[in-house]
């Protein structure tokens, strides 16, 4: 419980330090030191007398703010070149309850600082606020982990000492929220609900069709979450999911938000992705999916983004709409080093009846899978085809 509590409090504590005048890099170091101190001194499990709410200390957020601020002040006093150190000492917050204010979304905007490129701002925020590891961020960007580590380090150096009084733009924050949701939806860390919560806040504050598009996309994807895994934890492909387990209220809300956004005739990539998700959600069965419309939306999305991942997903849709050989023809034009390229090729070859090639490709794809659940799923697919060929 302590680990989950620390993770949930980190963005707010970091935001308080930044607003009090700490530069971002120093504030991040101070909060990390406070988290280490919490792990060391907090009880492993809360005692009945420690808090009426079952927390390991009476006011965890106030405790972390106080300790992190003291760590920041200690580091500041140790640096003779740092100005106003005596003033900062006087501003040290007194121990006690901290204001119950959610600073997370504001912190996302502050991290998307104009001094950073959008890609650097996204990477830095995912690492410092979103709680993702460098490896997870590198996978999201399709770059080596070492490259991403250098990018994050450069971003930290860029903003070191910068006053965070110039928030970044909405587009960068949307990109951050999208990647946080994707990691929560399909990765190792459960951040999807938090990403939806923050996007709802942003939609209430900003009148922008792409904010609405992103919220609709998240709701439509999240509505299928309960059906994505079997009781044993294995992945269930979309076509095999029990649609009775989909959250119809979230689907209805997502479709309503999307329709209002599309009516404004300012199409963006998140609206296009949401339209694809809505077509999947609207189909009573997998066989009744309108793949022709989905291909048309992928064409729009490819025009908007020129993304190789979009073109890979489009190849799957083409294979469903026009037959597997058409899908394989669309796949030929793409770089076979793309993540999940081999898995898509395996699926299309299976649909085309080439079970030997499909089984071999499923096994290859399993070796490249980014997580254990996907690896196990692809391994089972290969085993299933090999078994059917031996009969």
Buried (B, 14 or more C-beta within 10 A) or exposed (E): EBEEBBBBBBBBBBBBBBBBBBBBBBBBBBBBBBBEBBEEEBEEEBEEEBBEEEBBBBBBBBBBBBBBBBBBBEBBEEEEEBEEBEEBEEEEBEEEEBEEEEBBBBBBBBBBBEEBBBBBBBBBBBBBBBBBBBBBBBBBBEBEBEEBBEBBEBBBEBBEEBEBEEBBEBEBBBBBBBBBBBBBBBBBBEBBBBBBBBBBBBBEEEEBBBBBBBBBBBBBBBBBBEBBBEEEEEBBEEEEBEBEEBBEEBBEBBBEBBBEBBEEEEBBBBBBBBBBBBBBBBBEEBEEBBBEBBBBBBBBBBEBBEBBBBBBBBBBBBBBBBBBBBBBBBBEEBEEEBBBBBBBBBBBBBBBEBBEBBBBBBBBBBEBBBBEBBBBBBBBBBBBBBEEEEE
